[in-house]
């Protein structure tokens, strides 16, 4: 990824002679990245614990929002991943621009390739690496998608540093993905244990691959789970272990619209780096762009449903819209109004986002909460559940786990220890 920094927005050709010095880092972007990671490292568990303690409608609504939609629809937790990829796009503008100015484009491209490959390999090891035999090794995943988004987004920024052209490419990818998903025919079969089991008697065969290939009837324009082009392509051509047994939410085809998510971040970063534009105007433009994305995304979702697990074009726009609005808010408060003390914990997390993400995996599920159970788990948790109220012990475990994660990030920040790819 980039240097875990904010991003830029001017064309590379024009940044050699800026009217004013361009910022090398924006605290608002670090804070927003940390805010995003905050929910992964323990805040989600904290709200979940509250939800088990109380039937309060507000608490239950928050708990609902911190669970992924099973398939169609959009909740707050569905924003976490695309928001991070969006921030990758924002950040790469700043980091690549600085590298191009300092060392030239060829050197910047080499670093882009190196970082992308390193992040991709880290992603494979995050998913288990080579601890299991082939084909139980998962090749694609969250970090791999970030790596691919960073690579293609950075490549396009380096060679086509014009906002309108990049916007056109982003739109073209979304429209192209919709067209492929809608009009390319697929076999009329749903990749699920239930349907494959029902068809096994009909075909006299239990092998899902044989049942799939013996299905001759075709259809198109299907977007259900296991019954769409993206899932079918994963089943046929994605080697190794799939997240869902038959397909992967970070599969081949859905990488196309994911690049658009990164490009939306690139465009936002290019705007933030334009020194001739007043700060308040930047906020207004980000907010307006976000509202437009939301309107178009929700309308498009009436035909092409909002589905995170196949990264539909409508999902990209809805997630991009909320990401733009959050960036506008953070930029206004942190970098325009200079109100910064409240967001320091987010900055600590945001400046070591990959480190804390990997640490959660190294510690083992459920991350820092597992460490917290050594302090307030077992009989201590049972005592709180009985002495205070049911679920309070789980709340204490979640609080301590989140506190340990933030403390870890604070220590790294204080010692100026940052993971750089």
C-alpha positions in Angstrom: 0.0 0.0 0.0 1.1 3.6 0.1 2.8 5.1 3.1 -0.4 5.0 5.1 -0.7 8.7 4.2 -3.3 11.0 2.6 -3.5 11.5 -1.1 -3.2 14.0 -3.8 -5.3 15.2 -6.6 -3.4 17.2 -9.2 -2.2 15.7 -12.5 1.4 14.5 -12.2 2.3 16.7 -15.1 1.3 19.9 -13.3 2.6 19.3 -9.8 6.2 20.1 -10.5 5.4 23.8 -10.2 2.6 24.3 -7.7 1.5 27.7 -6.7 1.8 26.8 -3.1 3.6 23.9 -1.4 1.3 20.8 -1.6 0.7 18.9 1.7 2.8 15.8 2.1 0.3 14.3 4.7 -3.2 15.0 5.9 -4.1 14.1 9.4 -7.7 13.7 8.4 -6.9 10.8 6.1 -4.9 9.0 8.8 -7.8 9.6 11.2 -10.3 8.3 8.7 -8.2 5.2 8.1 -8.0 4.7 11.8 -11.7 5.2 12.2 -12.2 2.5 9.6 -9.9 0.1 11.4 -11.4 0.9 14.8 -14.4 -1.1 14.0 -12.4 -4.1 13.0 -10.1 -4.3 16.0 -12.8 -4.3 18.6 -15.4 -1.6 18.4 -17.7 -4.0 16.5 -17.4 -6.5 19.3 -18.1 -3.8 21.9 -21.4 -2.9 20.2 -22.2 -6.6 19.9 -21.8 -7.0 23.6 -24.0 -4.1 24.3 -26.6 -5.6 22.0 -26.6 -8.8 24.0 -27.2 -6.8 27.2 -30.0 -4.6 26.1 -33.1 -4.7 23.9 -33.0 -0.9 23.5 -34.0 -0.1 19.9 -31.0 2.2 19.3 -28.5 -0.4 20.6 -30.2 -3.1 18.4 -30.1 -0.8 15.4 -26.3 -0.3 15.9 -25.8 -4.1 16.4 -27.7 -4.7 13.1 -25.5 -2.2 11.3 -22.4 -3.9 12.5 -23.3 -7.2 10.8 -22.7 -7.7 7.1 -25.7 -8.0 4.9 -26.1 -11.7 4.1 -26.3 -10.9 0.4 -28.2 -7.9 -1.0 -28.5 -4.6 0.9 -26.1 -2.2 2.6 -25.2 -1.8 6.2 -22.5 0.2 7.9 -20.2 -2.8 8.3 -20.4 -3.3 4.5 -18.6 0.0 4.2 -15.5 -1.0 6.1 -13.6 -2.8 3.3 -14.5 -0.4 0.4 -13.7 2.6 2.6 -10.2 1.3 3.2 -9.7 0.7 -0.5 -11.0 4.2 -1.1 -8.4 5.6 1.3 -5.7 3.6 -0.4 -6.7 5.5 -3.6 -6.5 8.8 -1.7 -3.1 8.0 -0.2 -1.4 6.7 -3.3 -1.8 10.2 -4.9 0.3 11.8 -2.3 2.9 9.0 -2.0 3.3 8.4 -5.8 3.4 12.1 -6.6 6.2 12.6 -4.0 8.1 9.7 -5.5 7.7 10.9 -9.1 8.9 14.3 -8.2 11.9 13.0 -6.2 13.0 9.9 -8.3 11.0 10.0 -11.5 8.2 7.9 -12.8 10.2 4.7 -13.5 11.4 4.5 -9.9 7.9 5.2 -8.6 6.5 2.4 -10.8 9.1 -0.1 -9.4 8.0 0.8 -5.9 4.4 0.4 -6.9 5.0 -3.1 -8.3 7.1 -4.0 -5.2 4.5 -2.8 -2.7 1.7 -4.5 -4.6 3.5 -7.9 -4.8 4.5 -7.7 -1.1 0.9 -6.9 0.0 -0.4 -9.7 -2.2 2.0 -12.2 -0.7 1.2 -11.0 2.9 -2.5 -11.6 2.0 -1.8 -15.2 1.1 0.0 -15.7 4.4 -2.7 -13.9 6.3 -5.2 -16.5 4.9 -3.0 -19.3 6.2 -0.2 -19.3 3.8 1.2 -22.8 3.0 0.2 -24.3 6.3 -2.1 -26.6 4.4 -1.7 -28.7 1.3 -2.9 -27.7 -2.1 -5.7 -27.1 -3.0 -6.6 -25.9 0.5 -4.5 -22.7 0.0 -6.6 -19.5 -0.6 -5.0 -17.2 -3.3 -7.4 -14.3 -3.1 -8.7 -12.3 -0.1 -9.0 -8.9 1.5 -5.3 -7.9 1.4 -4.9 -9.3 -2.2 -7.8 -7.1 -3.3 -6.2 -4.1 -1.7 -3.0 -5.0 -3.5 -4.7 -5.3 -6.9 -6.7 -2.1 -6.3 -3.5 -0.2 -5.3 -1.6 -1.6 -8.3 -4.1 -0.8 -11.0 -5.2 2.5 -9.4 -1.6 3.6 -9.0 -0.7 2.5 -12.6 -3.6 4.5 -14.0 -2.7 7.6 -11.9 0.9 7.4 -13.1 0.1 7.2 -16.8 -3.2 9.1 -17.0 -3.0 11.8 -14.3 -6.1 13.7 -15.6 -9.2 13.7 -13.3 -11.7 13.6 -16.1 -10.0 10.7 -17.9 -9.7 8.8 -14.6 -13.4 9.4 -13.9 -14.3 8.2 -17.3 -12.3 5.0 -16.7 -14.0 4.4 -13.4 -17.4 4.9 -14.9 -16.4 2.6 -17.9 -15.4 -0.2 -15.5 -18.7 0.0 -13.6 -20.8 0.1 -16.8 -18.7 -2.7 -18.3 -19.0 -4.9 -15.2 -22.8 -4.3 -15.2 -23.0 -5.3 -18.9 -20.9 -8.4 -18.4 -22.9 -9.5 -15.3 -26.2 -8.8 -17.0 -25.9 -10.1 -20.6 -23.2 -12.8 -20.5 -25.1 -16.2 -20.3 -24.3 -18.6 -17.4 -25.4 -22.2 -16.7 -28.8 -22.3 -15.1 -27.6 -23.7 -11.8 -27.1 -22.3 -8.4 -23.8 -23.2 -6.6 -25.1 -24.2 -3.3 -25.1 -27.5 -1.3 -28.9 -27.6 -1.5 -29.2 -27.4 -5.3 -26.2 -29.5 -6.1 -27.4 -32.1 -3.7 -30.8 -32.2 -5.5 -29.2 -32.4 -8.9 -26.8 -35.2 -7.9 -29.6 -37.8 -8.1 -30.7 -36.4 -11.5 -27.2 -36.7 -13.0 -26.2 -39.7 -11.1 -23.1 -37.9 -10.0 -21.9 -36.3 -6.7 -19.0 -34.2 -8.1 -20.1 -30.6 -8.2 -17.8 -29.9 -11.2 -19.4 -32.6 -13.3 -22.9 -31.6 -12.3 -22.0 -28.0 -13.2 -20.6 -28.9 -16.6 -23.5 -31.3 -17.4 -25.9 -28.4 -16.9 -26.6 -27.3 -20.5 -29.5 -24.8 -20.0 -28.4 -21.2 -19.7 -29.7 -18.0 -18.4 -28.5 -14.4 -17.9 -29.0 -11.3 -15.7 -29.0 -13.3 -12.5 -27.5 -11.8 -9.3 -28.4 -14.3 -6.6 -25.8 -16.0 -4.3 -24.0 -18.7 -6.3 -26.2 -17.9 -9.3 -24.3 -15.2 -11.1 -21.4 -14.9 -13.6 -18.8 -13.8 -11.0 -19.5 -16.8 -8.8 -19.6 -19.2 -11.7 -16.2 -17.9 -13.0 -14.7 -18.4 -9.6 -16.0 -22.0 -9.5 -14.6 -22.8 -12.9 -11.3 -20.9 -13.0 -10.2 -19.8 -9.5 -7.6 -22.3 -8.2 -7.1 -23.2 -4.6 -9.5 -22.7 -1.7 -12.6 -20.6 -2.1 -14.0 -18.6 0.8 -17.5 -20.0 0.1 -16.4 -23.5 -1.0 -17.7 -22.7 -4.6 -16.8 -19.0 -5.0 -14.9 -16.2 -3.4 -16.2 -12.6 -2.5 -12.8 -11.3 -3.6 -12.8 -13.4 -6.8 -11.6 -12.7 -10.3 -14.4 -10.7 -11.9 -15.4 -8.5 -9.0 -11.8 -7.1 -9.0 -12.9 -4.9 -12.0 -15.3 -2.7 -10.1 -13.0 -2.8 -7.0 -10.5 -0.8 -9.1 -13.2 1.8 -9.6 -13.5 2.1 -5.8 -9.8 2.9 -5.6 -10.1 5.4 -8.5 -12.9 7.2 -6.6 -10.3 7.6 -3.8 -7.7 8.7 -6.3 -10.0 11.5 -7.6 -10.7 12.6 -4.1 -7.0 12.7 -3.3 -6.3 14.7 -6.4 -8.9 17.3 -5.3 -7.4 17.5 -1.8 -4.0 18.2 -3.3 -5.1 21.1 -5.4 -3.7 24.2 -3.6 -5.6 26.7 -5.8 -8.9 25.3 -4.5 -10.1 26.7 -1.2 -10.5 24.2 1.7 -14.2 24.9 2.1 -14.7 24.4 -1.6 -13.0 21.0 -1.4 -15.3 20.0 1.4 -18.3 21.1 -0.7 -17.1 19.3 -3.8 -16.4 16.1 -1.9 -19.8 16.2 -0.2 -21.6 17.0 -3.5 -19.8 14.1 -5.3 -20.7 11.8 -2.4 -24.4 12.7 -2.6 -24.4 12.2 -6.4 -22.8 8.8 -6.0 -25.4 7.8 -3.4 -28.3 8.9 -5.6 -27.1 7.1 -8.7 -26.0 4.0 -6.7 -29.3 3.5 -4.9 -31.2 4.1 -8.2 -29.0 1.7 -10.1 -29.5 -0.8 -7.2 -33.1 -1.1 -8.3 -31.9 -3.0 -11.4 -28.4 -4.1 -10.4 -28.7 -4.9 -6.7 -26.3 -3.5 -4.1 -24.3 -6.6 -3.2 -20.9 -6.4 -1.5 -19.9 -10.1 -2.0 -19.9 -9.6 -5.8 -19.0 -5.9 -5.6 -21.8 -4.7 -7.9 -21.5 -1.4 -9.6 -24.4 0.0 -7.4 -22.5 -1.1 -4.3 -19.3 0.7 -5.5 -21.3 4.0 -5.9 -23.1 3.7 -2.6 -19.9 2.8 -0.7 -18.1 5.5 -2.6 -20.7 8.0 -1.8 -20.5 7.4 2.0 -16.7 7.3 1.8 -16.7 10.7 0.1 -19.0 12.1 2.7 -16.9 10.8 5.6 -13.7 12.2 4.0 -15.4 15.5 3.6 -16.4 15.5 7.3 -13.0 14.4 8.6 -11.2 16.9 6.3 -13.4 19.7 7.5 -13.1 19.0 11.2 -9.5 17.9 11.3 -7.6 19.8 8.6 -9.8 22.9 8.1 -11.1 23.6 11.6 -8.0 22.1 13.2 -10.0 20.2 15.8 -7.6 17.3 16.3 -7.3 16.1 19.9 -10.4 14.0 19.7 -9.1 12.0 16.7 -5.6 11.1 18.0 -6.5 7.5 18.8 -7.8 7.1 15.3 -4.5 8.6 14.0 -2.4 6.1 16.0 -4.4 3.3 14.5 -4.5 4.8 11.0 -0.7 5.2 10.8 -0.2 1.5 11.5 -3.4 0.0 10.0 -1.7 -2.9 8.3 0.3 -3.7 11.4 -2.8 -3.8 13.6 -4.7 -5.8 11.0 -1.9 -8.4 10.8 -1.5 -8.4 14.6 -5.2 -9.4 15.0 -4.5 -12.4 12.8 -1.2 -13.4 14.5 -2.8 -13.3 17.9 -5.7 -15.4 16.6 -9.4 -15.0 16.4 -10.9 -12.9 17.9 -7.7 -10.8 18.0 -7.0 -8.6 21.0 -10.2 -9.8 22.6 -8.4 -13.2 23.0 -5.7 -11.4 25.0 -8.3 -9.6 27.0 -9.8 -12.9 28.1 -6.6 -13.6 29.9 -7.3 -10.6 32.1 -11.1 -10.5 32.5 -12.3 -13.8 31.0 -13.4 -17.0 32.8 -14.5 -16.6 36.4 -14.0 -12.8 36.2 -16.4 -12.5 33.3 -18.9 -14.8 35.0 -18.7 -12.7 38.1 -19.6 -9.5 36.2 -22.4 -11.4 34.4 -23.9 -12.5 37.7 -23.1 -9.5 39.9 -24.0 -6.7 37.5 -26.2 -7.9 34.7 -26.1 -10.6 32.1 -23.7 -9.7 29.3 -21.7 -7.2 31.3 -18.7 -9.6 31.5 -18.7 -9.9 27.7 -18.8 -6.1 27.6 -15.7 -5.9 29.9 -13.8 -8.3 27.7 -14.7 -6.3 24.6 -13.6 -3.0 26.3 -10.3 -4.4 27.5 -9.6 -5.9 24.1 -10.3 -2.7 22.3 -8.2 -0.8 24.9 -5.3 -3.1 24.4 -5.5 -2.7 20.6 -5.5 1.1 20.9 -2.7 1.0 23.5 -0.6 -1.1 21.1 -1.1 1.4 18.3 -0.3 4.3 20.7 3.0 2.6 21.7 4.0 2.1 18.0 3.2 5.7 17.3 5.1 7.0 20.3 8.1 5.0 19.3 7.7 6.0 15.7 7.4 2.4 14.6 5.5 2.2 11.3 5.2 -0.7 8.9 6.2 0.5 5.4 5.6 -1.7 2.3 
